[in-house]
């Protein structure tokens, strides 16, 4: 019974850490893409 509880706690820890790592990676990629898209957008040249 104690081994089962320990295994469940370890599994819970692994799942939570995996989800939080995926979320952090997603935020990092979104932030990187946002900076890249800002660099790609050049202001239009005014031709008058």
N, CA, C and O atoms as a Tripos MOL2 file, in Angstrom:
@<TRIPOS>MOLECULE
protein
  192   191    48     0     0
PROTEIN
NO_CHARGES

@<TRIPOS>ATOM
      1 N           0.8330   -1.1980    0.0000 N.3       1 UNK1
      2 CA          0.0000    0.0000    0.0000 C.3       1 UNK1
      3 C           0.8730    1.2560    0.0000 C.2       1 UNK1
      4 O           0.5900    2.2080   -0.7270 O.2       1 UNK1
      5 N           1.9200    1.2590    0.8030 N.am      2 UNK2
      6 CA          2.8010    2.4350    0.8710 C.3       2 UNK2
      7 C           3.5350    2.6050   -0.4570 C.2       2 UNK2
      8 O           3.7230    3.7290   -0.9210 O.2       2 UNK2
      9 N           3.9480    1.5010   -1.0690 N.am      3 UNK3
     10 CA          4.6220    1.5830   -2.3590 C.3       3 UNK3
     11 C           3.6970    2.1710   -3.4210 C.2       3 UNK3
     12 O           4.1190    2.9560   -4.2700 O.2       3 UNK3
     13 N           2.4320    1.7740   -3.3550 N.am      4 UNK4
     14 CA          1.4590    2.3010   -4.3140 C.3       4 UNK4
     15 C           1.2850    3.7950   -4.1280 C.2       4 UNK4
     16 O           1.2250    4.5360   -5.1090 O.2       4 UNK4
     17 N           1.2020    4.2510   -2.8870 N.am      5 UNK5
     18 CA          1.0560    5.6830   -2.6210 C.3       5 UNK5
     19 C           2.2720    6.4570   -3.1160 C.2       5 UNK5
     20 O           2.1360    7.5360   -3.6920 O.2       5 UNK5
     21 N           3.4470    5.9090   -2.8920 N.am      6 UNK6
     22 CA          4.6780    6.5680   -3.3530 C.3       6 UNK6
     23 C           4.6890    6.6390   -4.8750 C.2       6 UNK6
     24 O           5.0440    7.6690   -5.4480 O.2       6 UNK6
     25 N           4.3030    5.5480   -5.5300 N.am      7 UNK7
     26 CA          4.2580    5.5430   -6.9960 C.3       7 UNK7
     27 C           3.2610    6.5690   -7.5070 C.2       7 UNK7
     28 O           3.5340    7.2580   -8.4900 O.2       7 UNK7
     29 N           2.1070    6.6830   -6.8530 N.am      8 UNK8
     30 CA          1.1030    7.6630   -7.2770 C.3       8 UNK8
     31 C           1.6060    9.0880   -7.0860 C.2       8 UNK8
     32 O           1.3640    9.9500   -7.9310 O.2       8 UNK8
     33 N           2.3060    9.3430   -5.9760 N.am      9 UNK9
     34 CA          2.8510   10.6740   -5.7450 C.3       9 UNK9
     35 C           3.9180   11.0210   -6.7830 C.2       9 UNK9
     36 O           3.9800   12.1500   -7.2700 O.2       9 UNK9
     37 N           4.7500   10.0430   -7.1130 N.am     10 UNK10
     38 CA          5.7820   10.2700   -8.1330 C.3      10 UNK10
     39 C           5.1180   10.5190   -9.4890 C.2      10 UNK10
     40 O           5.5340   11.4150  -10.2240 O.2      10 UNK10
     41 N           4.0980    9.7400   -9.8240 N.am     11 UNK11
     42 CA          3.3890    9.9160  -11.0830 C.3      11 UNK11
     43 C           2.7380   11.2950  -11.1500 C.2      11 UNK11
     44 O           2.7890   11.9630  -12.1830 O.2      11 UNK11
     45 N           2.1300   11.7130  -10.0480 N.am     12 UNK12
     46 CA          1.5070   13.0330   -9.9840 C.3      12 UNK12
     47 C           2.5580   14.1230  -10.1840 C.2      12 UNK12
     48 O           2.3280   15.0820  -10.9200 O.2      12 UNK12
     49 N           3.6900   13.9790   -9.5420 N.am     13 UNK13
     50 CA          4.7690   14.9560   -9.6780 C.3      13 UNK13
     51 C           5.2640   15.0270  -11.1150 C.2      13 UNK13
     52 O           5.4870   16.1140  -11.6470 O.2      13 UNK13
     53 N           5.4360   13.8670  -11.7430 N.am     14 UNK14
     54 CA          5.9170   13.8130  -13.1260 C.3      14 UNK14
     55 C           4.9130   14.4670  -14.0650 C.2      14 UNK14
     56 O           5.3010   15.2200  -14.9590 O.2      14 UNK14
     57 N           3.6430   14.1910  -13.8740 N.am     15 UNK15
     58 CA          2.6130   14.7750  -14.7370 C.3      15 UNK15
     59 C           2.5500   16.2910  -14.5930 C.2      15 UNK15
     60 O           2.4830   17.0150  -15.5860 O.2      15 UNK15
     61 N           2.5730   16.7660  -13.3470 N.am     16 UNK16
     62 CA          2.4990   18.2090  -13.1120 C.3      16 UNK16
     63 C           3.7390   18.9080  -13.6630 C.2      16 UNK16
     64 O           3.6330   19.9670  -14.2820 O.2      16 UNK16
     65 N           4.8950   18.3270  -13.4440 N.am     17 UNK17
     66 CA          6.1170   18.9600  -13.9510 C.3      17 UNK17
     67 C           6.1520   18.9210  -15.4790 C.2      17 UNK17
     68 O           6.6380   19.8630  -16.1050 O.2      17 UNK17
     69 N           5.6560   17.8680  -16.0750 N.am     18 UNK18
     70 CA          5.6020   17.7820  -17.5310 C.3      18 UNK18
     71 C           4.6840   18.8270  -18.1290 C.2      18 UNK18
     72 O           5.0180   19.4540  -19.1340 O.2      18 UNK18
     73 N           3.5280   19.0140  -17.5140 N.am     19 UNK19
     74 CA          2.5800   20.0140  -18.0060 C.3      19 UNK19
     75 C           3.1510   21.4180  -17.8360 C.2      19 UNK19
     76 O           3.0300   22.2480  -18.7370 O.2      19 UNK19
     77 N           3.7670   21.6900  -16.6990 N.am     20 UNK20
     78 CA          4.3280   23.0200  -16.4800 C.3      20 UNK20
     79 C           5.5100   23.2770  -17.4120 C.2      20 UNK20
     80 O           5.6980   24.4060  -17.8640 O.2      20 UNK20
     81 N           6.3010   22.2610  -17.7050 N.am     21 UNK21
     82 CA          7.4100   22.4250  -18.6420 C.3      21 UNK21
     83 C           6.8810   22.6930  -20.0490 C.2      21 UNK21
     84 O           7.4260   23.5330  -20.7650 O.2      21 UNK21
     85 N           5.8340   21.9940  -20.4460 N.am     22 UNK22
     86 CA          5.2430   22.2190  -21.7640 C.3      22 UNK22
     87 C           4.6690   23.6320  -21.8620 C.2      22 UNK22
     88 O           4.8040   24.2880  -22.8950 O.2      22 UNK22
     89 N           4.0290   24.0980  -20.7910 N.am     23 UNK23
     90 CA          3.4680   25.4520  -20.7890 C.3      23 UNK23
     91 C           4.5740   26.4990  -20.8770 C.2      23 UNK23
     92 O           4.4500   27.4790  -21.6130 O.2      23 UNK23
     93 N           5.6510   26.2930  -20.1300 N.am     24 UNK24
     94 CA          6.7660   27.2430  -20.1700 C.3      24 UNK24
     95 C           7.4030   27.2540  -21.5540 C.2      24 UNK24
     96 O           7.7580   28.3200  -22.0590 O.2      24 UNK24
     97 N           7.5510   26.0930  -22.1730 N.am     25 UNK25
     98 CA          8.1250   26.0120  -23.5130 C.3      25 UNK25
     99 C           7.2260   26.7070  -24.5300 C.2      25 UNK25
    100 O           7.7100   27.3890  -25.4340 O.2      25 UNK25
    101 N           5.9070   26.5300  -24.3760 N.am     26 UNK26
    102 CA          4.9520   27.1850  -25.2820 C.3      26 UNK26
    103 C           5.0410   28.6950  -25.1430 C.2      26 UNK26
    104 O           5.0390   29.4090  -26.1460 O.2      26 UNK26
    105 N           5.1200   29.1880  -23.9240 N.am     27 UNK27
    106 CA          5.2280   30.6330  -23.7150 C.3      27 UNK27
    107 C           6.5270   31.1640  -24.3030 C.2      27 UNK27
    108 O           6.5440   32.2480  -24.8860 O.2      27 UNK27
    109 N           7.6150   30.4150  -24.1570 N.am     28 UNK28
    110 CA          8.9010   30.8250  -24.7070 C.3      28 UNK28
    111 C           8.8210   30.9120  -26.2320 C.2      28 UNK28
    112 O           9.2960   31.8770  -26.8320 O.2      28 UNK28
    113 N           8.2210   29.9060  -26.8470 N.am     29 UNK29
    114 CA          8.1040   29.8980  -28.3070 C.3      29 UNK29
    115 C           7.1950   31.0210  -28.7890 C.2      29 UNK29
    116 O           7.4950   31.6740  -29.7890 O.2      29 UNK29
    117 N           6.0800   31.2530  -28.0850 N.am     30 UNK30
    118 CA          5.1780   32.3310  -28.4730 C.3      30 UNK30
    119 C           5.8750   33.6770  -28.3700 C.2      30 UNK30
    120 O           5.7120   34.5320  -29.2410 O.2      30 UNK30
    121 N           6.6430   33.8660  -27.3190 N.am     31 UNK31
    122 CA          7.3520   35.1250  -27.1310 C.3      31 UNK31
    123 C           8.3960   35.3030  -28.2300 C.2      31 UNK31
    124 O           8.5630   36.4030  -28.7550 O.2      31 UNK31
    125 N           9.0930   34.2330  -28.5760 N.am     32 UNK32
    126 CA         10.1090   34.2830  -29.6190 C.3      32 UNK32
    127 C           9.4640   34.5880  -30.9720 C.2      32 UNK32
    128 O          10.0010   35.3780  -31.7490 O.2      32 UNK32
    129 N           8.3160   33.9680  -31.2590 N.am     33 UNK33
    130 CA          7.6160   34.2160  -32.5210 C.3      33 UNK33
    131 C           7.0900   35.6370  -32.5830 C.2      33 UNK33
    132 O           7.0830   36.2480  -33.6520 O.2      33 UNK33
    133 N           6.6480   36.1730  -31.4510 N.am     34 UNK34
    134 CA          6.1380   37.5440  -31.4170 C.3      34 UNK34
    135 C           7.2530   38.5370  -31.7270 C.2      34 UNK34
    136 O           7.0380   39.4920  -32.4720 O.2      34 UNK34
    137 N           8.4280   38.3240  -31.1690 N.am     35 UNK35
    138 CA          9.5660   39.2020  -31.4360 C.3      35 UNK35
    139 C           9.9540   39.0900  -32.9050 C.2      35 UNK35
    140 O          10.2620   40.0920  -33.5510 O.2      35 UNK35
    141 N           9.9390   37.8660  -33.4290 N.am     36 UNK36
    142 CA         10.2970   37.6550  -34.8280 C.3      36 UNK36
    143 C           9.2920   38.3440  -35.7480 C.2      36 UNK36
    144 O           9.6900   38.9480  -36.7440 O.2      36 UNK36
    145 N           8.0000   38.2640  -35.4350 N.am     37 UNK37
    146 CA          6.9930   38.8820  -36.2860 C.3      37 UNK37
    147 C           7.1020   40.4070  -36.2320 C.2      37 UNK37
    148 O           6.8260   41.0820  -37.2240 O.2      37 UNK37
    149 N           7.5000   40.9470  -35.0910 N.am     38 UNK38
    150 CA          7.6890   42.3930  -35.0000 C.3      38 UNK38
    151 C           8.8630   42.8380  -35.8660 C.2      38 UNK38
    152 O           8.8240   43.9120  -36.4660 O.2      38 UNK38
    153 N           9.9130   42.0080  -35.9310 N.am     39 UNK39
    154 CA         11.0670   42.3470  -36.7590 C.3      39 UNK39
    155 C          10.7140   42.2640  -38.2410 C.2      39 UNK39
    156 O          11.2040   43.0550  -39.0470 O.2      39 UNK39
    157 N           9.8580   41.3000  -38.5990 N.am     40 UNK40
    158 CA          9.4910   41.1160  -39.9980 C.3      40 UNK40
    159 C           8.6120   42.2490  -40.5120 C.2      40 UNK40
    160 O           8.6720   42.5930  -41.6930 O.2      40 UNK40
    161 N           7.8040   42.8260  -39.6480 N.am     41 UNK41
    162 CA          6.9190   43.9110  -40.0620 C.3      41 UNK41
    163 C           7.7150   45.2040  -40.1560 C.2      41 UNK41
    164 O           8.1470   45.7650  -39.1490 O.2      41 UNK41
    165 N           7.8950   45.6560  -41.3800 N.am     42 UNK42
    166 CA          8.6070   46.9140  -41.5830 C.3      42 UNK42
    167 C           7.5590   47.9940  -41.8460 C.2      42 UNK42
    168 O           6.5570   47.7240  -42.5080 O.2      42 UNK42
    169 N           7.7650   49.1880  -41.3520 N.am     43 UNK43
    170 CA          6.7980   50.2480  -41.6200 C.3      43 UNK43
    171 C           6.7790   50.5890  -43.1080 C.2      43 UNK43
    172 O           7.8270   50.6090  -43.7520 O.2      43 UNK43
    173 N           5.6050   50.8560  -43.6500 N.am     44 UNK44
    174 CA          5.5300   51.1800  -45.0700 C.3      44 UNK44
    175 C           6.2170   52.5050  -45.3680 C.2      44 UNK44
    176 O           6.1710   53.4440  -44.5730 O.2      44 UNK44
    177 N           6.8450   52.5570  -46.5130 N.am     45 UNK45
    178 CA          7.5340   53.7730  -46.9090 C.3      45 UNK45
    179 C           6.5120   54.8030  -47.4090 C.2      45 UNK45
    180 O           5.6270   54.4910  -48.2070 O.2      45 UNK45
    181 N           6.6590   56.0110  -46.9270 N.am     46 UNK46
    182 CA          5.7600   57.0810  -47.3710 C.3      46 UNK46
    183 C           6.2990   57.6610  -48.6700 C.2      46 UNK46
    184 O           7.3990   58.2100  -48.7100 O.2      46 UNK46
    185 N           5.5180   57.5330  -49.7210 N.am     47 UNK47
    186 CA          5.9480   58.0700  -51.0190 C.3      47 UNK47
    187 C           5.0080   59.1950  -51.4130 C.2      47 UNK47
    188 O           3.9120   58.9610  -51.9210 O.2      47 UNK47
    189 N           5.4410   60.3820  -51.1770 N.am     48 UNK48
    190 CA          4.6300   61.5430  -51.5670 C.3      48 UNK48
    191 C           5.4160   62.4430  -52.4360 C.2      48 UNK48
    192 O           4.9120   63.4780  -52.8710 O.2      48 UNK48
@<TRIPOS>BOND
     1     1     2 1
     2     2     3 1
     3     3     4 2
     4     3     5 am
     5     5     6 1
     6     6     7 1
     7     7     8 2
     8     7     9 am
     9     9    10 1
    10    10    11 1
    11    11    12 2
    12    11    13 am
    13    13    14 1
    14    14    15 1
    15    15    16 2
    16    15    17 am
    17    17    18 1
    18    18    19 1
    19    19    20 2
    20    19    21 am
    21    21    22 1
    22    22    23 1
    23    23    24 2
    24    23    25 am
    25    25    26 1
    26    26    27 1
    27    27    28 2
    28    27    29 am
    29    29    30 1
    30    30    31 1
    31    31    32 2
    32    31    33 am
    33    33    34 1
    34    34    35 1
    35    35    36 2
    36    35    37 am
    37    37    38 1
    38    38    39 1
    39    39    40 2
    40    39    41 am
    41    41    42 1
    42    42    43 1
    43    43    44 2
    44    43    45 am
    45    45    46 1
    46    46    47 1
    47    47    48 2
    48    47    49 am
    49    49    50 1
    50    50    51 1
    51    51    52 2
    52    51    53 am
    53    53    54 1
    54    54    55 1
    55    55    56 2
    56    55    57 am
    57    57    58 1
    58    58    59 1
    59    59    60 2
    60    59    61 am
    61    61    62 1
    62    62    63 1
    63    63    64 2
    64    63    65 am
    65    65    66 1
    66    66    67 1
    67    67    68 2
    68    67    69 am
    69    69    70 1
    70    70    71 1
    71    71    72 2
    72    71    73 am
    73    73    74 1
    74    74    75 1
    75    75    76 2
    76    75    77 am
    77    77    78 1
    78    78    79 1
    79    79    80 2
    80    79    81 am
    81    81    82 1
    82    82    83 1
    83    83    84 2
    84    83    85 am
    85    85    86 1
    86    86    87 1
    87    87    88 2
    88    87    89 am
    89    89    90 1
    90    90    91 1
    91    91    92 2
    92    91    93 am
    93    93    94 1
    94    94    95 1
    95    95    96 2
    96    95    97 am
    97    97    98 1
    98    98    99 1
    99    99   100 2
   100    99   101 am
   101   101   102 1
   102   102   103 1
   103   103   104 2
   104   103   105 am
   105   105   106 1
   106   106   107 1
   107   107   108 2
   108   107   109 am
   109   109   110 1
   110   110   111 1
   111   111   112 2
   112   111   113 am
   113   113   114 1
   114   114   115 1
   115   115   116 2
   116   115   117 am
   117   117   118 1
   118   118   119 1
   119   119   120 2
   120   119   121 am
   121   121   122 1
   122   122   123 1
   123   123   124 2
   124   123   125 am
   125   125   126 1
   126   126   127 1
   127   127   128 2
   128   127   129 am
   129   129   130 1
   130   130   131 1
   131   131   132 2
   132   131   133 am
   133   133   134 1
   134   134   135 1
   135   135   136 2
   136   135   137 am
   137   137   138 1
   138   138   139 1
   139   139   140 2
   140   139   141 am
   141   141   142 1
   142   142   143 1
   143   143   144 2
   144   143   145 am
   145   145   146 1
   146   146   147 1
   147   147   148 2
   148   147   149 am
   149   149   150 1
   150   150   151 1
   151   151   152 2
   152   151   153 am
   153   153   154 1
   154   154   155 1
   155   155   156 2
   156   155   157 am
   157   157   158 1
   158   158   159 1
   159   159   160 2
   160   159   161 am
   161   161   162 1
   162   162   163 1
   163   163   164 2
   164   163   165 am
   165   165   166 1
   166   166   167 1
   167   167   168 2
   168   167   169 am
   169   169   170 1
   170   170   171 1
   171   171   172 2
   172   171   173 am
   173   173   174 1
   174   174   175 1
   175   175   176 2
   176   175   177 am
   177   177   178 1
   178   178   179 1
   179   179   180 2
   180   179   181 am
   181   181   182 1
   182   182   183 1
   183   183   184 2
   184   183   185 am
   185   185   186 1
   186   186   187 1
   187   187   188 2
   188   187   189 am
   189   189   190 1
   190   190   191 1
   191   191   192 2
@<TRIPOS>SUBSTRUCTURE
     1 UNK1         2 RESIDUE 1 A UNK
     2 UNK2         6 RESIDUE 1 A UNK
     3 UNK3        10 RESIDUE 1 A UNK
     4 UNK4        14 RESIDUE 1 A UNK
     5 UNK5        18 RESIDUE 1 A UNK
     6 UNK6        22 RESIDUE 1 A UNK
     7 UNK7        26 RESIDUE 1 A UNK
     8 UNK8        30 RESIDUE 1 A UNK
     9 UNK9        34 RESIDUE 1 A UNK
    10 UNK10       38 RESIDUE 1 A UNK
    11 UNK11       42 RESIDUE 1 A UNK
    12 UNK12       46 RESIDUE 1 A UNK
    13 UNK13       50 RESIDUE 1 A UNK
    14 UNK14       54 RESIDUE 1 A UNK
    15 UNK15       58 RESIDUE 1 A UNK
    16 UNK16       62 RESIDUE 1 A UNK
    17 UNK17       66 RESIDUE 1 A UNK
    18 UNK18       70 RESIDUE 1 A UNK
    19 UNK19       74 RESIDUE 1 A UNK
    20 UNK20       78 RESIDUE 1 A UNK
    21 UNK21       82 RESIDUE 1 A UNK
    22 UNK22       86 RESIDUE 1 A UNK
    23 UNK23       90 RESIDUE 1 A UNK
    24 UNK24       94 RESIDUE 1 A UNK
    25 UNK25       98 RESIDUE 1 A UNK
    26 UNK26      102 RESIDUE 1 A UNK
    27 UNK27      106 RESIDUE 1 A UNK
    28 UNK28      110 RESIDUE 1 A UNK
    29 UNK29      114 RESIDUE 1 A UNK
    30 UNK30      118 RESIDUE 1 A UNK
    31 UNK31      122 RESIDUE 1 A UNK
    32 UNK32      126 RESIDUE 1 A UNK
    33 UNK33      130 RESIDUE 1 A UNK
    34 UNK34      134 RESIDUE 1 A UNK
    35 UNK35      138 RESIDUE 1 A UNK
    36 UNK36      142 RESIDUE 1 A UNK
    37 UNK37      146 RESIDUE 1 A UNK
    38 UNK38      150 RESIDUE 1 A UNK
    39 UNK39      154 RESIDUE 1 A UNK
    40 UNK40      158 RESIDUE 1 A UNK
    41 UNK41      162 RESIDUE 1 A UNK
    42 UNK42      166 RESIDUE 1 A UNK
    43 UNK43      170 RESIDUE 1 A UNK
    44 UNK44      174 RESIDUE 1 A UNK
    45 UNK45      178 RESIDUE 1 A UNK
    46 UNK46      182 RESIDUE 1 A UNK
    47 UNK47      186 RESIDUE 1 A UNK
    48 UNK48      190 RESIDUE 1 A UNK
